[in-house]
């Protein structure tokens, strides 16, 4: 039986399950390709950006250099946020009333969380596809077997030859679910490891930047 005939003979549940698996596969592969490219660029840019920052003579020059090196805006948001705190301001607010240590910690944390949220986008989708696609395929298989057996009722004696064909076709849905889930599982684990290394490097840079900014201030200014 070809795929077109199988599609015509299937009911709404079978067709809906097949379309859902197709949508999950397309979405997961799109996320995998996009995230692999993004994290590859991030890994390459992070080392260059870190070196360019620490070789700069000042914070302003470092921000200018990062504008051309930091293609994915990994370090530049943290440097820009810290640069705003370093500049004197006459505006009084709760944000400026704390010590400089608290201000740097807050702005660097917020900038870091924004970068990490962008890098982590898509991981939830991969985890969802990896965990649910086998069950979606199993649902299609169970429903297909039920649909095939009910069609045999009243159509003469039930033999193994008549049952094997419809049941075998229904089992294809389980295989399709596994075919969708396995790449998503592998991508989630591999991309997650690469993402973890990038996150650790970014957190280390944020901590080094905060310590460097505070070390360059007089003790009284740091407590202000």
N, C-alpha and C positions, 0 to 999 in steps of 0.2 A: 504494500500500500504506500503510495507516494504521500508527500507532505500535504499536498493540496487536498487530496481525498480525505486524509485524516482530519484536516481542518474543517472540511464541510460536514463530516460525520460527527464531529465533537459538538457538545452543547455549550451553553454560555459559560459554565464553570470551567470547562476544559480550555476553551479559547481565552477566557480571562486569565487563567493561571499561566498559560503560555505567553500571553502579552505581558503579564507582570514580570515573569522571568526575563523576557527580552528587555524590558525597560530597566530592570535591575542590572543586567549585564552591560547595557550601553552606558548607564550612569556610572557604574563602578569603573569601567575601562576609561571613560572620559576623565574621572577623578584620578585614576592611576597615572595616566599619561601626563596630566597637568601637574600633579604633585611631584612626579619624578623629575620633570623639567624644572619646576620651581626649586626643589630641594637641591638639585645639582647646581643650579645657579647660586643658591644661597651658600652652599659649601665652598664654591670657588670664590665668591665675593667676600665671605667673612674674613678669611685670612688676609686678603688684600686690604680690606677696610680697616682691620685692626692695626696692621702695619702702617698704613697711611695716617691713621689718627695719632699713634704714638710718635711718629716721626715729624709731626707738625709742630711748629714753634709756639702756637697758641691755639686756644679753643676756637676762635673765629676762623683761623686758617684751616684748622681741621675740619670744620663744618663745610667750608668751601671745597676742600679736596674730596670729602665724602660724597658731595653732590654728583661727582662724575664716576666714583668707584662703586657706590652703594646702589646697585640697580634695583634691588628688591626692598630698599628702605629698611634695613635691619638695624643698623647702628645710628643712622642719621636722626631718627626720632628721639633717641635718648640724648644724643649730643645737643640737639636743638632745644630740648626741654631743659637740660642742665644749663645751657647758655642763657636762657631766659632768667633763671634764678640768679646766675652770676652777675647779671646786669642790674644796677641799682634802680629802684622804682620808688615813687612817692605814693603809690596806691596802698592803702591800708586795708587788709582783709584778714580773715581767719587763716588763709593760706600763707600769708606773709608774717604772721605774728609768732609762728613757731621758730625754733632754732633752724639754722641753715642745714644742719644734719637731717632734721625732720623734713625740711623742704626738698632737699636732694633725694632723700629716700622715697618720698611720695611721688615726685614727678618721674623719677627713673623707674619706679615700680609700675606706674600707670603706662608709661611709654613701652616698657618691656611687655606688659600684658597685652597691649595692642598688637605688638609684633607677633607674639606667640599665638594669639587668637587667629591671626591671619595665616600663620604657618600650619596650625592644627586643623584648619578648615578641610573638610572632606574625610577626616579620619572616622567620624561617627558614621558617615554613610558606608564606608568600607566595612566597619564592624557590623553594621546592621545587615548589609547584604551577606556577609560571611556567616552570620548566625541564623538568618531567616530563610535564605534561598533553599537549603536542603529541605526544610519543612514545607515550603511552598511547592517544591517538586513532589514531595511525598503526598501532599494534598491532591495534586493532580493525578498521581498514580492511584491513590485510593478511590478517588471519584471516577477515574477511567475504568478501573476494575469493576466498580459497582455498576457503572453505566453499561459495560459490556455484558456482565452477568444478567442484568435485568433484560437486556435485549434478547438473550438466549431463552428466556422463559417462554414456554409455549411455542417454541420454534422447532420442536422435535427433540429427539434424544440428545443430551449434552455429552459430548465426547471430548477427550483431551485435545484432539486436533482443532475442534471448534473453539475451545477455551484458550489454547496457547497463543493464537494470533492476537486477539484483543488484549489479553493480559500482557503479552510482550510489548505491544504498542503503548500500553499504559505505563509500563516500567520505564519507558524512555523519559517520562517526565522527571523521575527520580534522578536519572543520569543527567538531565538538563540542569536540575537544581544543583547537583554537585559540580557541574562544569561552570556554573556561575559563581558558586561559593569558594571553590579552591583558589582561583586567582585572587579573589578579594582577600582571603586569609593570608596568602603569601605577601601580597602588596601591603597589607596592614602591618604585618610584622617587620618587613624589610624597611618600609618607609618610616615606621615608628622608631626603629633603631637609629636611622639617619636623623630623624627629627629630634630624637633625644640628645644626640651629640651636638646638634646646632643649638638647642635650648641651653645645654650646659655651657657652651661657649658664650652665648649671649648673656646668661646670668653672671658668668665670671667677668665679662667685660663691664657689665653694669656695676658690679661690686668694686672692680678696680677703678672705674671712673669716679665713683662716689668717694672712695678713699683718697684718690689723687686730688679731687676738688677740695676736700676738707683739709688735707695735709698742706695745701698751698695757702690756707687762710690763717691769720693770727688766732690764737686761742680765744680771745674775746669775741672775735667775729664769728668763729665756729659755734660759740654758745649762744649767739644772738638769735 
